[in-house]
């Protein structure tokens, strides 16, 4: 039975994959979802509160949403079939009649009525092979009154011409309606423009085909959701003639894009109105309009590489612009959206080489912005204000090639006051060249405006500059870039030994290092990661053990070297299972839990004290090797194997004795507290 189920699933998938077009794939999926209700039944999804129905695809079926709105599932006869009394499903093919009668069969009764009034009936009842894109009854009802009155008041010319524009003098099935194709209509050979989208939606002049492939004896009928009109102008003509686009027209000419918008293509232009330009601060707008590079980027950011009618959008989809980045084009109910905003006020102005949608908000790409503009309205507003307060605004609005390291708002404590020291620190958050994070490499040094050299550390899942790790994608502006980082930078101020000596918490550790003869090691080039036990960590040891440790420089050096790694590992580079090779012993195991680093299960009380030759992490306990991991058989056995004994002794017998005493002292104190 299991094999039969898998075979059935495989055959279903093959059937979908073998469908010849996107529309056929969606139709096949709808058939599969409806087949439990009988033959030739298709599952349809209707947006609640509307009469808009769609054949269903996998994504819409499981989400039960279209354009973010809930849908109701209904089961209807697939195109070309009808029910029979007493029979399950839709077993009968629709009767094959001429186009005029087919209009009635598919419910396009208004088109049928107007065809008779325009004296088109005889033509579509007679011999021939036509394709009729028949407006639905709702499409006629949605026409503005003045347009409909103009058509029906002159039925022999205007109405007849309008209906002829909906006809092609050949039979075209949905399979033949290829994306980007055009066909001469029966009205003065003006083309109708077809778009067949990957989501299975097919449009003619941006009108969606809501019922397809209704065959007739003399052709085929496709029902569409709007009345279409002849197209004679390119997209630039809309920009050139609409007074609401005066500013855009001037900008297009200044950027040298006029000829492109007049050329052959399939563009989607989101055309900002005069009102959209007026919403931009004058200083920013004048800067962009006066900068040919920024202006061209801004305009290209409003143009998609492919043509998208509003009816083709049923969910949010990233679409590439001519500027090179993407816009999130989506919908919210009946509203078409851009980057999640319903800013489109007029849709589907169709030209011979694309479509124009009017928008009331200007879209400004990062590539047209200054550093200050990149930072505004983002998660680094606190840092932005501090950079300005520190007197660095000129660098943020200028044309220098720079990279700003901008800490997230959470990186700052409440009530931070501007001081000379903080001003110097903030200057070291600005690098002297424009960089991309993709070009950074491990060990690279980056010079700051403050004159410091910052190191780059590349880890498996993070990229860090000193203690600050990049927390978001780069923002690349007109002249400069911004890296959002998770922490305020703490540049190195001396060697590891200098860092330890400058902090009173490590006075016992400094003495231990000197006793063990490791002072020179702590000052050498490294690089090292030091897990530095605080005074409290040493004080927690039994006094006898501490005295014994301090009295044996060799054992003391071994213990201290177990607290030192052979590379620089900042806290941002620690993952769920990170291992570090110590200078003495087998390994240190680190993980991150609730924003705290643990090394061999000992929590780090303060991380990322940066040094020129490494990094220091303060720990509140002496770090001990973890118990060896053994398999279940070995754990159950009372006899220890030689390999298990060897595993336990990897860091040296004398050290094991010392660490065992430390373990015992901890256990003893725990038992005392329990008693």
C-alpha positions as CSV (number, residue, x, y, z in Angstrom):
1,X,0.0,0.0,0.0
2,X,2.8,2.3,0.9
3,X,4.5,1.7,-2.5
4,X,1.2,2.4,-4.3
5,X,0.9,5.7,-2.4
6,X,4.4,6.7,-3.4
7,X,3.8,5.7,-7.0
8,X,0.6,7.8,-7.1
9,X,2.5,10.8,-5.7
10,X,5.3,10.4,-8.2
11,X,2.9,10.2,-11.1
12,X,1.0,13.3,-9.9
13,X,4.3,15.2,-9.7
14,X,5.3,14.0,-13.2
15,X,1.9,15.1,-14.5
16,X,2.4,18.6,-13.1
17,X,6.0,18.8,-14.3
18,X,4.9,17.7,-17.8
19,X,2.3,20.4,-18.1
20,X,3.2,22.6,-21.1
21,X,2.7,26.1,-19.6
22,X,2.5,27.8,-16.3
23,X,-1.3,28.1,-16.7
24,X,-1.6,24.4,-17.5
25,X,0.5,23.6,-14.4
26,X,-1.9,25.6,-12.2
27,X,-4.9,24.0,-14.0
28,X,-3.5,20.6,-13.4
29,X,-2.9,21.4,-9.7
30,X,-6.5,22.6,-9.4
31,X,-7.7,19.4,-11.0
32,X,-5.7,17.3,-8.6
33,X,-7.2,19.2,-5.6
34,X,-10.7,18.8,-7.0
35,X,-10.6,15.2,-8.2
36,X,-12.2,13.8,-5.0
37,X,-15.4,15.6,-6.1
38,X,-15.5,13.8,-9.4
39,X,-14.0,14.0,-12.9
40,X,-13.1,17.4,-14.4
41,X,-13.6,19.3,-11.1
42,X,-11.2,22.1,-10.4
43,X,-10.6,23.6,-7.0
44,X,-11.0,27.4,-7.0
45,X,-10.0,30.0,-4.4
46,X,-12.1,33.1,-4.0
47,X,-10.9,36.1,-2.0
48,X,-13.3,36.7,0.8
49,X,-15.5,39.7,0.3
50,X,-14.9,39.8,-3.4
51,X,-15.9,37.8,-6.5
52,X,-12.3,37.3,-7.6
53,X,-11.6,33.6,-8.2
54,X,-8.3,31.9,-9.1
55,X,-7.2,28.4,-10.0
56,X,-5.1,27.3,-7.1
57,X,-1.4,26.6,-6.9
58,X,0.6,24.8,-4.2
59,X,1.5,28.0,-2.2
60,X,-2.0,29.5,-2.3
61,X,-3.6,26.1,-1.4
62,X,-1.6,25.6,1.7
63,X,-1.6,29.3,2.9
64,X,-5.3,29.7,2.0
65,X,-4.5,33.3,1.1
66,X,-4.2,35.5,-2.0
67,X,-2.9,39.0,-1.7
68,X,-2.7,38.5,2.1
69,X,-6.4,37.9,2.4
70,X,-8.2,34.7,3.3
71,X,-9.8,32.7,0.6
72,X,-12.8,30.4,0.3
73,X,-12.3,27.1,-1.5
74,X,-15.0,26.1,-4.0
75,X,-15.2,23.3,-6.5
76,X,-16.3,24.0,-10.0
77,X,-16.3,22.4,-13.5
78,X,-12.9,22.8,-15.2
79,X,-12.9,24.8,-18.4
80,X,-14.9,23.0,-21.2
81,X,-17.0,20.7,-18.9
82,X,-20.4,20.7,-17.3
83,X,-22.4,18.8,-14.8
84,X,-25.1,16.1,-15.6
85,X,-28.0,15.4,-13.3
86,X,-27.4,12.5,-11.0
87,X,-23.7,12.3,-12.0
88,X,-20.7,13.0,-9.8
89,X,-18.4,15.8,-10.9
90,X,-18.5,17.3,-14.4
91,X,-18.4,14.3,-16.8
92,X,-19.8,16.0,-19.9
93,X,-18.0,18.3,-22.3
94,X,-19.7,21.5,-23.0
95,X,-21.7,21.5,-26.3
96,X,-19.6,22.8,-29.2
97,X,-21.5,25.8,-30.7
98,X,-20.5,28.9,-32.4
99,X,-18.8,31.8,-30.6
100,X,-22.0,33.9,-30.3
101,X,-23.7,31.0,-28.4
102,X,-20.5,30.2,-26.5
103,X,-20.6,33.7,-25.0
104,X,-23.9,32.7,-23.4
105,X,-22.6,29.3,-22.2
106,X,-19.6,30.9,-20.4
107,X,-21.8,33.6,-18.8
108,X,-20.5,36.6,-20.9
109,X,-24.0,37.6,-21.6
110,X,-23.3,41.4,-21.7
111,X,-20.7,40.8,-24.4
112,X,-23.2,38.7,-26.2
113,X,-25.8,41.4,-26.0
114,X,-23.4,44.1,-27.2
115,X,-22.3,41.9,-30.0
116,X,-25.8,41.7,-31.3
117,X,-26.4,45.5,-30.9
118,X,-23.2,46.2,-32.8
119,X,-24.3,43.8,-35.6
120,X,-21.3,41.5,-34.8
121,X,-23.5,38.5,-34.3
122,X,-23.6,37.4,-37.9
123,X,-19.8,37.5,-38.1
124,X,-19.2,35.4,-34.9
125,X,-21.9,32.9,-35.8
126,X,-20.5,32.4,-39.3
127,X,-17.5,30.7,-40.7
128,X,-14.0,31.5,-39.6
129,X,-11.5,30.8,-36.8
130,X,-11.5,33.5,-34.2
131,X,-10.2,34.2,-30.7
132,X,-12.6,36.3,-28.7
133,X,-11.3,37.9,-25.4
134,X,-14.8,38.4,-24.0
135,X,-15.2,40.9,-21.2
136,X,-17.1,39.5,-18.2
137,X,-20.4,41.1,-17.2
138,X,-18.6,42.6,-14.2
139,X,-16.0,44.1,-16.6
140,X,-18.7,46.0,-18.5
141,X,-20.3,47.2,-15.3
142,X,-16.9,48.5,-14.0
143,X,-16.5,50.8,-17.1
144,X,-16.8,54.5,-16.3
145,X,-20.3,55.7,-17.3
146,X,-19.0,58.3,-19.8
147,X,-17.0,55.6,-21.7
148,X,-19.8,53.1,-21.8
149,X,-22.2,55.8,-22.9
150,X,-19.9,56.8,-25.7
151,X,-19.7,53.2,-26.9
152,X,-23.4,52.3,-26.8
153,X,-24.4,55.7,-28.3
154,X,-22.5,54.8,-31.5
155,X,-22.9,51.0,-31.7
156,X,-22.1,50.7,-35.4
157,X,-18.7,52.3,-35.1
158,X,-17.3,52.8,-31.6
159,X,-18.8,49.7,-30.0
160,X,-18.1,47.5,-33.1
161,X,-14.5,48.8,-33.1
162,X,-14.1,48.1,-29.4
163,X,-15.4,44.5,-29.8
164,X,-13.2,43.9,-32.9
165,X,-10.2,44.9,-30.8
166,X,-11.1,42.0,-28.5
167,X,-10.8,39.6,-31.4
168,X,-7.9,37.9,-33.2
169,X,-8.5,36.3,-36.6
170,X,-7.1,32.9,-35.6
171,X,-7.7,30.4,-32.9
172,X,-5.4,30.9,-29.9
173,X,-5.5,28.4,-27.0
174,X,-3.9,29.4,-23.6
175,X,-1.0,27.2,-24.6
176,X,-0.3,29.6,-27.5
177,X,-0.6,32.7,-25.4
178,X,3.2,33.0,-24.8
179,X,4.7,35.6,-22.4
180,X,5.5,38.8,-24.3
181,X,3.7,37.8,-27.5
182,X,1.5,40.1,-29.5
183,X,-1.2,39.4,-32.0
184,X,-2.9,41.7,-34.5
185,X,-6.5,42.4,-33.5
186,X,-9.4,42.7,-35.9
187,X,-9.5,46.4,-35.3
188,X,-7.1,48.0,-37.8
189,X,-4.5,45.3,-36.9
190,X,-3.7,47.0,-33.6
191,X,-1.9,44.5,-31.5
192,X,-3.2,42.9,-28.3
193,X,-0.4,42.2,-25.9
194,X,-0.1,38.9,-24.0
195,X,1.7,38.1,-20.8
196,X,1.9,34.6,-19.4
197,X,3.4,34.7,-15.9
198,X,5.1,31.9,-13.9
199,X,2.3,31.9,-11.4
200,X,-0.1,30.7,-14.1
201,X,-1.9,34.0,-14.6
202,X,-2.4,35.1,-18.2
203,X,-3.3,38.6,-19.2
204,X,-4.2,40.4,-22.4
205,X,-3.5,44.2,-22.2
206,X,-3.3,43.7,-18.4
207,X,-6.8,42.1,-18.3
208,X,-6.7,38.7,-16.6
209,X,-8.1,35.7,-18.3
210,X,-10.7,34.4,-15.8
211,X,-12.1,31.6,-18.0
212,X,-9.9,30.1,-20.7
213,X,-10.1,27.8,-23.6
214,X,-13.9,27.7,-24.1
215,X,-13.9,26.1,-27.6
216,X,-16.4,26.9,-30.3
217,X,-17.1,25.6,-33.8
218,X,-15.6,28.7,-35.3
219,X,-12.9,29.6,-32.7
220,X,-12.3,30.0,-29.0
221,X,-13.5,32.2,-26.2
222,X,-11.4,33.5,-23.2
223,X,-13.3,35.5,-20.7
224,X,-11.4,38.5,-19.3
225,X,-11.9,40.7,-16.3
226,X,-11.9,44.1,-18.0
227,X,-12.7,45.8,-21.2
228,X,-9.4,46.4,-23.1
229,X,-8.5,49.4,-25.3
230,X,-6.2,49.8,-28.2
231,X,-2.5,50.7,-27.4
232,X,-0.6,53.1,-29.7
233,X,1.9,54.9,-27.4
234,X,5.1,53.8,-25.6
235,X,5.5,54.2,-21.9
236,X,7.5,57.5,-22.3
237,X,4.4,59.0,-23.9
238,X,2.6,58.7,-20.5
239,X,5.4,60.5,-18.8
240,X,5.6,63.1,-21.5
241,X,2.0,64.0,-21.6
242,X,0.6,63.7,-18.1
243,X,0.9,66.9,-16.1
244,X,1.1,65.0,-12.8
245,X,4.5,63.7,-14.0
246,X,6.2,67.0,-14.8
247,X,9.0,66.5,-12.4
248,X,9.6,63.0,-13.5
249,X,9.7,64.0,-17.1
250,X,12.4,66.6,-16.4
251,X,14.4,64.0,-14.4
252,X,14.1,61.4,-17.1
253,X,15.5,63.9,-19.7
254,X,18.3,65.0,-17.3
255,X,19.3,61.3,-16.7
256,X,19.3,60.5,-20.5
257,X,16.7,57.8,-20.2
258,X,14.2,59.1,-22.7
259,X,15.4,57.0,-25.6
260,X,15.4,53.8,-23.5
261,X,11.7,54.4,-22.5
262,X,10.9,54.9,-26.2
263,X,12.6,51.7,-27.3
264,X,11.4,48.2,-27.6
265,X,11.1,46.3,-24.4
266,X,8.8,45.0,-21.7
267,X,9.3,47.5,-18.8
268,X,7.4,48.1,-15.7
269,X,7.7,51.8,-14.6
270,X,6.6,53.0,-11.2
271,X,6.1,56.6,-12.0
272,X,6.4,59.0,-9.1
273,X,4.0,61.9,-9.3
274,X,4.8,65.5,-8.6
275,X,3.4,65.1,-5.2
276,X,5.9,62.2,-4.5
277,X,8.8,64.4,-5.3
278,X,7.5,67.2,-3.1
279,X,7.5,64.9,-0.1
280,X,11.3,64.7,-0.2
281,X,13.3,67.3,1.8
282,X,14.5,70.0,-0.7
283,X,18.1,69.6,0.3
284,X,18.1,65.9,-0.4
285,X,16.1,66.2,-3.6
286,X,18.3,69.0,-5.1
287,X,21.4,67.0,-4.3
288,X,20.1,64.0,-6.2
289,X,18.7,66.0,-9.1
290,X,22.1,67.7,-9.4
291,X,24.1,64.4,-9.4
292,X,23.7,62.6,-12.7
293,X,24.9,59.2,-11.2
294,X,22.5,59.4,-8.2
295,X,19.6,60.6,-10.4
296,X,20.1,57.7,-12.9
297,X,20.2,55.2,-10.0
298,X,17.1,56.7,-8.5
299,X,15.1,56.5,-11.7
300,X,16.3,53.0,-12.6
301,X,15.2,51.9,-9.2
302,X,11.7,52.7,-10.4
303,X,11.9,50.4,-13.4
304,X,11.6,46.7,-13.5
305,X,13.4,44.5,-16.1
306,X,10.1,42.7,-16.9
307,X,6.5,43.8,-17.4
308,X,4.1,43.2,-14.6
309,X,0.5,44.1,-14.8
310,X,-1.2,44.5,-11.4
311,X,-3.4,41.4,-12.0
312,X,-0.2,39.3,-12.2
313,X,0.6,39.9,-8.5
314,X,-1.0,37.6,-6.0
315,X,1.7,37.7,-3.3
316,X,4.9,39.6,-2.4
317,X,7.7,38.9,-4.8
318,X,11.2,40.4,-5.0
319,X,11.7,41.8,-8.5
320,X,15.0,43.1,-10.0
321,X,15.2,46.7,-11.1
322,X,17.3,48.3,-13.8
323,X,19.4,49.8,-10.9
324,X,20.4,46.3,-9.9
325,X,18.7,45.8,-6.6
326,X,15.2,44.5,-6.0
327,X,11.8,45.9,-5.1
328,X,9.2,43.8,-3.1
329,X,6.2,44.0,-5.4
330,X,3.1,42.6,-3.7
331,X,-0.6,43.2,-2.9
332,X,-2.8,43.7,0.1
333,X,-6.4,42.8,-0.9
334,X,-7.2,45.0,-3.9
335,X,-4.2,47.2,-3.3
336,X,-0.9,46.7,-5.2
337,X,2.0,47.4,-2.9
338,X,5.7,48.3,-3.2
339,X,8.0,47.3,-0.4
340,X,4.9,46.6,1.7
341,X,3.3,50.1,1.1
342,X,0.1,50.7,-0.8
343,X,1.5,53.7,-2.7
344,X,0.2,53.0,-6.2
345,X,-2.6,55.4,-7.1
346,X,-3.2,54.5,-10.8
347,X,-2.4,51.1,-12.3
348,X,-1.9,49.4,-15.6
349,X,-1.3,52.3,-18.0
350,X,-0.3,50.1,-20.8
351,X,2.1,51.1,-23.6
352,X,3.5,49.3,-26.5
353,X,6.8,48.6,-24.6
354,X,5.6,48.2,-21.1
355,X,3.3,49.3,-18.3
356,X,3.2,52.4,-16.1
357,X,1.9,52.5,-12.5
358,X,1.6,55.9,-10.9
359,X,3.0,56.1,-7.3
360,X,2.6,58.8,-4.7
361,X,5.9,58.2,-2.9
362,X,9.4,58.4,-4.3
363,X,11.6,55.3,-3.9
364,X,15.2,56.3,-3.1
365,X,17.8,53.5,-3.4
366,X,20.7,53.3,-1.0
367,X,23.0,54.0,-3.9
368,X,21.7,57.5,-4.1
369,X,22.0,58.3,-0.4
370,X,24.7,59.8,1.8
371,X,25.9,58.0,4.9
372,X,23.6,60.1,7.1
373,X,20.6,59.3,4.9
374,X,21.5,55.6,5.0
375,X,21.5,55.6,8.8
376,X,18.2,57.6,9.2
377,X,15.1,55.5,9.9
378,X,17.1,52.3,10.6
379,X,18.2,50.4,13.7
380,X,21.2,52.7,14.2
381,X,19.5,56.0,15.0
382,X,21.2,56.3,18.4
383,X,24.6,55.9,16.9
384,X,23.7,58.4,14.1
385,X,22.8,61.1,16.6
386,X,26.0,60.4,18.5
387,X,28.1,60.7,15.4
388,X,26.5,64.1,14.7
389,X,26.9,65.2,18.3
390,X,30.6,64.3,18.1
391,X,31.1,66.7,15.2
392,X,31.3,64.1,12.5
393,X,28.3,65.2,10.4
394,X,30.5,66.6,7.6
395,X,31.9,63.1,7.0
396,X,28.3,61.7,7.0
397,X,27.0,64.0,4.3
398,X,30.1,64.5,2.2
399,X,31.6,62.8,-0.8
400,X,34.5,61.0,0.9
401,X,34.8,57.3,0.2
402,X,34.3,55.9,3.7
403,X,32.8,53.0,5.6
404,X,30.8,53.7,8.8
405,X,30.7,51.0,11.5
406,X,27.3,51.8,13.0
407,X,26.3,50.0,16.3
408,X,22.7,49.0,16.7
409,X,20.6,51.0,19.1
410,X,20.7,48.1,21.7
411,X,24.5,48.5,21.9
412,X,24.2,51.7,23.8
413,X,23.4,52.0,27.5
414,X,20.8,54.6,28.6
415,X,22.2,58.0,29.5
416,X,25.4,57.9,27.5
417,X,27.0,61.4,27.6
418,X,29.3,62.8,25.0
419,X,32.9,63.1,26.2
420,X,36.2,63.7,24.5
421,X,37.0,60.0,24.9
422,X,33.7,59.1,23.3
423,X,34.4,61.5,20.4
424,X,37.7,59.8,19.8
425,X,36.1,56.4,19.9
426,X,33.4,57.4,17.4
427,X,36.1,58.6,14.9
428,X,37.5,55.1,15.1
429,X,34.1,53.8,13.9
430,X,34.7,55.4,10.4
431,X,37.1,53.6,8.0
432,X,39.1,55.6,5.5
433,X,37.8,53.7,2.4
434,X,34.5,52.5,1.0
435,X,34.3,48.8,1.5
436,X,32.1,45.8,0.9
437,X,31.9,43.2,3.6
438,X,32.2,40.6,0.9
439,X,35.8,41.9,0.2
440,X,37.0,41.6,3.8
441,X,39.4,38.7,4.7
442,X,40.8,37.3,7.9
443,X,43.7,39.2,9.3
444,X,43.0,42.3,7.2
445,X,43.8,45.7,8.8
446,X,41.5,48.7,8.3
447,X,42.6,52.3,9.0
448,X,40.1,54.6,10.7
449,X,39.7,58.4,10.7
450,X,41.1,58.3,14.2
451,X,44.4,56.8,12.9
452,X,43.9,53.3,14.4
453,X,44.3,50.0,12.6
454,X,41.4,47.6,13.2
455,X,41.6,43.9,12.5
456,X,39.2,41.7,10.6
457,X,38.2,38.3,12.0
458,X,36.4,35.8,9.7
459,X,34.5,33.0,11.5
460,X,32.3,30.2,10.2
461,X,29.0,32.2,10.9
462,X,30.2,35.7,11.5
463,X,32.4,38.5,10.3
464,X,33.9,40.8,12.9
465,X,36.0,43.9,13.1
466,X,37.7,43.8,16.5
467,X,34.9,42.9,19.0
468,X,32.1,44.2,16.7
469,X,30.4,41.8,14.4
470,X,28.4,42.7,11.3
471,X,24.7,42.2,12.1
472,X,23.0,43.1,8.8
473,X,23.6,43.4,5.1
474,X,25.8,46.3,3.9
475,X,24.2,49.5,2.9
476,X,26.1,50.9,0.0
477,X,25.5,54.6,-0.6
478,X,26.5,57.1,-3.3
479,X,30.0,57.6,-1.9
480,X,30.2,55.6,1.3
481,X,29.0,52.3,2.9
482,X,27.5,51.4,6.2
483,X,28.1,48.2,8.2
484,X,25.6,47.7,11.0
485,X,27.4,46.1,13.9
486,X,26.2,44.5,17.1
487,X,28.5,46.3,19.6
488,X,30.3,49.5,20.2
489,X,33.9,49.1,19.0
490,X,36.6,48.7,21.7
491,X,39.9,49.2,19.9
492,X,43.0,47.5,21.4
493,X,44.9,49.7,23.8
494,X,47.9,47.5,24.6
495,X,49.1,44.0,24.9
496,X,47.3,41.3,26.8
497,X,49.5,42.0,29.8
498,X,48.7,45.7,29.6
499,X,45.0,44.9,29.6
500,X,45.3,42.6,32.6
501,X,47.5,45.1,34.6
502,X,45.0,47.9,33.9
503,X,42.1,46.0,35.5
504,X,42.1,45.5,39.3
505,X,40.0,42.3,38.9
506,X,43.1,40.5,37.5
507,X,45.7,41.4,40.1
508,X,46.1,37.8,41.3
509,X,46.2,36.6,37.7
510,X,49.0,39.1,37.0
511,X,50.9,37.8,39.9
512,X,50.4,34.2,38.8
513,X,51.6,35.0,35.3
514,X,54.8,36.6,36.7
515,X,55.3,33.6,39.0
516,X,54.9,31.2,36.1
517,X,57.4,33.1,34.0
518,X,54.8,33.9,31.3
519,X,55.0,37.7,31.2
520,X,57.0,37.7,28.0
521,X,54.4,35.3,26.4
522,X,51.6,37.7,27.3
523,X,53.5,40.6,25.6
524,X,54.5,38.6,22.4
525,X,52.8,39.1,19.1
526,X,50.4,36.1,19.6
527,X,47.6,36.0,18.6
528,X,46.0,34.6,21.7
529,X,42.7,34.3,23.4
530,X,43.0,34.4,27.2
531,X,40.2,33.3,29.5
532,X,41.3,35.3,32.4
533,X,40.3,34.1,35.9
534,X,39.3,37.1,38.1
535,X,40.5,37.5,41.7
536,X,37.2,35.9,42.8
537,X,38.1,32.8,40.7
538,X,41.4,32.3,42.5
539,X,39.8,33.1,45.9
540,X,37.3,30.3,45.4
541,X,40.1,27.7,45.5
542,X,40.9,26.2,48.9
543,X,43.8,28.1,50.4
544,X,46.0,25.0,50.5
545,X,45.5,24.3,46.8
546,X,46.0,27.9,45.9
547,X,49.3,28.0,47.8
548,X,50.5,24.7,46.3
549,X,49.6,26.0,42.8
550,X,51.4,29.3,43.4
551,X,54.4,27.5,44.8
552,X,54.9,25.3,41.7
553,X,55.6,27.5,38.7
554,X,55.6,24.6,36.3
555,X,52.1,23.4,37.3
556,X,50.9,27.0,37.4
557,X,52.1,27.6,33.9
558,X,50.3,24.4,32.7
559,X,47.1,25.6,34.3
560,X,47.4,29.1,32.9
561,X,48.2,27.8,29.4
562,X,45.0,25.8,29.5
563,X,43.3,29.2,29.7
564,X,44.9,30.4,26.5
565,X,43.9,29.7,22.9
566,X,46.2,29.8,19.9
567,X,44.0,32.3,17.9
568,X,41.8,35.3,18.5
569,X,38.2,34.3,19.2
570,X,35.9,37.2,20.0
571,X,32.5,36.5,21.5
572,X,30.7,37.1,18.2
573,X,32.6,34.2,16.7
574,X,31.3,31.6,19.2
575,X,28.6,29.3,17.9
576,X,26.7,26.5,19.5
577,X,29.7,24.1,19.4
578,X,33.0,25.9,19.0
579,X,36.3,24.4,19.9
580,X,39.5,26.2,20.6
581,X,43.0,24.6,20.9
582,X,44.7,25.7,24.2
583,X,48.5,26.2,24.5
584,X,48.4,23.2,26.9
585,X,45.9,20.4,26.9
586,X,43.4,18.9,24.5
587,X,40.7,21.4,23.7
588,X,38.4,24.1,25.1
589,X,34.7,23.8,24.3
590,X,32.7,27.0,23.9
591,X,29.0,27.8,23.3
592,X,26.7,30.7,23.5
593,X,23.6,30.7,25.7
594,X,21.3,33.6,26.4
595,X,24.0,36.0,25.1
596,X,26.6,34.6,27.5
597,X,29.7,32.7,26.3
598,X,30.5,29.5,28.2
599,X,33.9,27.8,28.1
600,X,33.9,24.3,29.4
601,X,30.6,25.3,31.1
602,X,32.2,28.2,32.9
603,X,30.4,31.5,32.1
604,X,32.4,34.4,30.8
605,X,31.6,37.4,33.0
606,X,32.9,40.0,30.6
607,X,33.9,39.4,27.0
608,X,36.0,41.1,24.4
609,X,38.7,43.0,26.2
610,X,40.7,43.7,23.1
611,X,44.5,43.7,23.0
612,X,47.0,44.3,20.3
613,X,48.1,40.7,20.4
614,X,44.8,39.0,21.2
615,X,41.6,39.2,23.3
616,X,40.8,38.7,27.0
617,X,37.6,37.2,28.3
618,X,37.1,37.4,32.1
619,X,35.9,34.2,33.8
620,X,34.7,33.8,37.3
621,X,36.1,30.3,37.9
622,X,39.2,28.3,37.1
623,X,38.5,26.4,33.9
624,X,38.8,22.6,34.2
625,X,38.8,19.9,31.4
626,X,35.4,18.5,30.8
627,X,34.9,14.8,31.7
628,X,35.7,12.5,28.7
629,X,32.7,11.5,26.6
630,X,32.3,7.7,26.4
631,X,29.8,5.7,24.4
632,X,27.0,3.9,26.2
633,X,28.6,0.5,26.2
634,X,31.7,1.9,27.8
635,X,29.7,3.9,30.3
636,X,27.7,0.8,31.4
637,X,30.9,-1.3,31.8
638,X,32.5,-1.4,35.3
639,X,35.9,-2.1,33.6
640,X,37.7,0.9,32.1
641,X,39.6,0.3,28.9
642,X,43.1,1.5,28.2
643,X,41.8,3.9,25.6
644,X,39.5,5.5,28.2
645,X,42.4,5.9,30.6
646,X,44.5,7.4,27.9
647,X,41.6,9.8,27.1
648,X,41.5,11.1,30.6
649,X,45.2,11.8,30.7
650,X,45.5,13.8,27.6
651,X,46.5,17.1,29.4
652,X,49.1,15.5,31.6
653,X,49.0,13.4,34.8
654,X,50.2,16.2,37.1
655,X,47.6,18.6,35.8
656,X,44.9,16.0,36.2
657,X,45.8,15.7,39.9
658,X,45.6,19.4,40.4
659,X,42.3,19.7,38.5
660,X,40.9,16.8,40.5
661,X,41.7,18.6,43.7
662,X,39.9,21.7,42.3
663,X,36.9,19.5,41.5
664,X,36.9,17.9,44.9
665,X,37.1,21.3,46.6
666,X,34.1,22.5,44.7
667,X,32.2,19.3,45.6
668,X,33.2,19.6,49.2
669,X,31.9,23.1,49.5
670,X,28.7,22.1,47.7
671,X,28.1,19.2,50.3
672,X,28.8,21.6,53.2
673,X,26.1,24.0,51.9
674,X,23.6,21.2,51.5
675,X,24.2,20.0,55.1
